[in-house]
Amino acid sequence: MLEAALWGLIAGSSLLAGALVSLAAPIPQRAIGLVMAFGAGALISAVAFELTEEAYAQGGASAVSLGLAAGALTFYVANAELSRRGARHRKRSRGQQAAGTPRAIVLGAVLDGVPESVAIGSMLLGGAPVNAALVAAVALSNVPEALAASTGLRRAGRSRAHVLGLWALVVAVSGLGSALGYGLFGGASGALLGGLQAFAAGSILVMLADTMMPEAFEGGGAAAGLLTTLGFATAFLGL
């Protein structure tokens, strides 16, 4: 369990790196969008080849189908409720967070990180070595997420301490989520493990479509598609 927590913390720590970069110097809007697109592409690769493919190998088509549907619907419902409470624009970089409540934005950021951390913990079950490709893809995607959101939070008037405290909390939850993903499902059947991995994949896909990709294309323009492809290829080939 400690190993799972450690890997969750390692992947989540890139959120702090992205926040620190955004606080150190102003980042052009186009650069934020393009980096966000690259991170989205990396995470799409991880969902397809590290989570969904493994889920199919563990539990077959039924585990994948049920897990993807359950994960997508769960994230959709939770995100809709948090958006209603003011977390809709938590990943935006233009300061739209000013219209939301701090509590909702914090909960939204935590919600975004939970599926990734649970996925990391679940992949370690059965004594398997850490899935470096999944950890790397999550870490890559975390940097632009925090970069865009931190820029927006600062423009919305949030203090540096507030921004760094937010990401420190999410990093801690990432470690806890990975530990729980490992600890709660030790000894589970292959079908259940496959369903859990597909659940994480479905949640991540909805998160990508709802929060990361709109910001990427709004900020990065048409070139965002090219950077998404580059991110996908980089994660897939392990470059």
C-alpha positions in Angstrom: 0.0 0.0 0.0 2.9 2.4 0.8 4.3 1.8 -2.7 1.0 2.6 -4.3 0.8 5.8 -2.2 4.3 6.8 -3.2 3.6 6.4 -6.9 0.4 8.3 -6.6 2.3 11.1 -4.8 5.0 11.1 -7.5 2.4 11.4 -10.3 0.5 14.1 -8.4 3.5 16.1 -7.5 3.7 17.4 -11.1 0.6 19.5 -10.2 2.8 21.5 -7.9 5.4 21.8 -10.6 2.8 23.2 -13.0 1.6 25.6 -10.4 5.1 26.9 -9.5 5.8 27.5 -13.2 2.7 29.6 -13.6 3.5 31.6 -10.4 7.1 32.2 -11.5 6.3 34.1 -14.7 3.3 35.0 -16.9 2.6 32.2 -19.5 1.2 33.2 -22.9 -2.4 32.0 -23.4 -1.5 30.1 -26.6 1.4 28.3 -24.9 -1.0 27.2 -22.1 -3.4 25.8 -24.6 -0.8 23.9 -26.6 0.8 22.4 -23.4 -2.7 21.4 -22.3 -3.3 19.7 -25.7 -0.1 17.7 -25.3 -1.1 16.6 -21.8 -4.5 15.5 -23.0 -3.0 13.4 -25.8 -0.7 11.7 -23.3 -3.6 10.9 -21.1 -5.7 9.5 -23.9 -2.9 7.1 -24.7 -2.8 6.0 -21.1 -6.5 5.4 -21.0 -6.5 3.4 -24.2 -3.4 1.3 -23.8 -2.7 1.2 -20.0 -6.2 1.1 -18.6 -8.8 -0.1 -21.1 -6.5 -2.7 -22.7 -5.5 -4.1 -19.3 -9.1 -4.0 -18.2 -10.1 -6.1 -21.2 -7.3 -8.6 -20.5 -8.4 -8.9 -16.9 -12.2 -9.0 -17.2 -13.2 -9.1 -20.9 -15.7 -7.1 -22.8 -18.3 -7.0 -20.0 -15.9 -5.5 -17.5 -14.8 -2.9 -19.9 -18.4 -2.0 -21.0 -19.8 -1.8 -17.5 -16.7 -0.1 -16.0 -16.5 2.6 -18.7 -20.2 3.4 -18.5 -20.2 3.5 -14.6 -17.0 5.7 -14.5 -18.3 8.1 -17.2 -21.7 8.4 -15.5 -20.3 8.8 -12.0 -17.9 11.5 -13.1 -20.6 13.3 -15.2 -23.0 13.4 -12.3 -20.4 14.5 -9.7 -19.0 17.1 -12.1 -22.5 18.4 -13.0 -23.2 19.0 -9.3 -19.9 20.7 -8.6 -20.3 22.8 -11.7 -23.7 23.9 -10.5 -22.0 25.0 -7.2 -19.3 27.0 -9.0 -16.5 24.7 -10.2 -17.3 24.7 -13.9 -14.3 26.7 -14.9 -11.7 25.3 -12.5 -9.3 24.4 -15.4 -9.6 27.6 -17.3 -6.7 30.1 -17.5 -8.5 33.4 -18.1 -9.7 34.0 -14.6 -13.3 32.5 -15.0 -12.8 31.0 -11.5 -13.8 34.3 -10.0 -17.4 33.3 -10.7 -17.0 30.1 -8.6 -16.8 29.4 -5.0 -13.4 28.4 -3.5 -14.8 25.3 -1.9 -16.4 24.0 -5.2 -13.1 24.6 -7.1 -11.2 22.7 -4.5 -13.6 19.8 -4.6 -13.6 19.9 -8.4 -9.8 19.7 -8.5 -9.9 16.7 -6.2 -12.5 15.1 -8.3 -10.3 15.4 -11.4 -7.4 13.7 -9.6 -9.2 10.7 -8.0 -9.7 8.5 -11.1 -6.0 8.8 -12.1 -4.7 8.0 -8.6 -7.1 5.0 -8.1 -6.0 3.7 -11.5 -2.3 3.8 -10.4 -3.1 1.9 -7.2 -5.2 -0.7 -9.0 -2.5 -1.4 -11.5 -0.1 -2.5 -8.8 -2.5 -5.3 -7.5 -1.4 -8.8 -7.8 2.3 -8.0 -7.3 2.7 -6.4 -10.7 5.5 -3.8 -11.1 4.5 -0.2 -11.3 3.1 0.8 -14.7 5.7 3.5 -15.6 3.8 4.5 -18.7 0.6 5.3 -16.8 2.5 7.2 -14.1 4.4 9.2 -16.7 1.2 10.0 -18.7 -0.6 11.2 -15.6 2.4 13.3 -14.5 2.6 14.8 -18.0 -1.1 15.7 -18.1 -1.0 17.1 -14.6 1.5 19.9 -15.5 -0.7 21.7 -18.0 -3.8 21.1 -15.9 -2.2 22.9 -12.9 -0.5 25.5 -15.2 -3.8 26.6 -16.7 -5.9 26.4 -13.5 -3.2 28.3 -11.5 -3.0 31.0 -14.0 -6.8 31.4 -14.0 -7.0 31.3 -10.2 -4.4 34.1 -9.9 -6.3 36.2 -12.5 -9.4 35.6 -10.4 -7.6 37.2 -7.4 -6.6 34.1 -5.5 -3.4 34.4 -3.5 -0.3 32.4 -4.1 -0.8 30.6 -0.8 -4.3 29.6 -1.9 -3.1 28.2 -5.2 -0.2 26.2 -3.8 -2.4 24.9 -0.9 -5.0 23.7 -3.4 -2.5 21.6 -5.4 -0.8 20.4 -2.2 -4.2 19.0 -1.1 -4.8 17.4 -4.5 -1.3 15.8 -4.3 -2.1 14.4 -0.9 -5.5 13.0 -2.2 -3.6 11.5 -5.1 -1.4 9.5 -2.8 -4.4 8.5 -0.6 -6.4 7.5 -3.7 -3.6 5.2 -5.0 -3.2 3.6 -1.6 -7.0 3.0 -1.4 -7.1 1.6 -4.9 -4.5 -0.9 -3.9 -5.7 -1.6 -0.4 -9.4 -2.0 -1.0 -9.2 -4.4 -3.9 -6.4 -6.7 -2.9 -7.4 -10.3 -3.8 -10.3 -9.1 -6.0 -11.2 -11.1 -9.1 -9.9 -10.3 -12.5 -13.3 -9.2 -13.6 -13.6 -6.8 -10.7 -10.1 -5.4 -11.3 -10.8 -5.0 -15.0 -14.0 -3.2 -14.1 -12.2 -0.9 -11.7 -9.6 0.0 -14.3 -12.3 0.7 -16.9 -14.2 2.8 -14.4 -11.1 5.0 -14.0 -10.8 5.1 -17.8 -14.4 6.3 -18.2 -14.0 8.9 -15.6 -10.8 10.3 -17.1 -12.3 10.4 -20.6 -15.2 12.5 -19.4 -12.8 14.8 -17.5 -10.7 15.2 -20.7 -13.7 16.2 -22.8 -15.2 18.5 -20.2 -12.3 20.3 -18.8 -8.9 19.8 -20.6 -9.7 19.8 -24.3 -12.0 22.8 -24.4 -9.2 24.9 -22.8 -6.6 23.4 -25.1 -8.5 24.3 -28.3 -9.7 27.7 -27.1 -6.2 28.7 -26.1 -4.1 26.8 -28.6 -6.2 27.1 -31.7 -6.0 24.7 -34.6 -2.5 23.6 -33.7 -3.9 22.0 -30.5 -4.9 19.0 -32.6 -1.3 18.5 -33.7 0.0 18.8 -30.1 -2.7 16.3 -28.9 -1.3 13.8 -31.4 2.2 14.5 -30.4 1.3 13.9 -26.7 -0.4 10.7 -27.6 2.6 9.4 -29.6 5.0 10.5 -26.9 3.1 8.5 -24.3 2.5 5.5 -26.5 6.1 5.2 -27.6 7.5 5.9 -24.1 9.7 8.8 -25.4 
